Amino acid sequence: MEIDKVIKQGKFKDNYQKAIVNLLYTSNYFRDIHQPIFKKYEIQGQHYNVLRILKGKYPDPVTPGYIKEVMLDKGTDLTRLIDKLKKKGWVERRICPHNKRQMDITITDLGVEQLTAMSKEMAIEDSQNIRMTPEEYATLSDLLDKMRG
């Protein structure tokens, strides 16, 4: 359904405003779809993002600075996120052997298991919402990149 009908707004100032509202609405739409999965695992979307970053570098450790640099939500308290994942046994935090002032963060085998399970559940949820072709998704991604400059 078109955004103006969904939010019951007949007119937008211009197409840019309509696109921004649509982006925000769509972002929240997907957040809400994934929320029950995160709740089941007692985490938030930011935890999932950290796990995906760590898995992408696995088996190499990464620094908190690197995680913060590539996170989707840069306004989060990374220390708190890592503390919770460590408490669950999903990540390890160690002092870097080459630089004692730096921490190394790695995903554990249990963390990989949990991430894999969550990702499978999310793929099931996402597959129910496929409404575009792979080419259309690629075009959308390219346009969003262009919009950010």
Summary of the structure (lengths in Angstrom):
residues: 149
radius of gyration: 18.5
end to end distance: 27.9
largest distance: 60.2
contacts: 365
relative contact order: 0.11
helix: 63%
strand: 7%
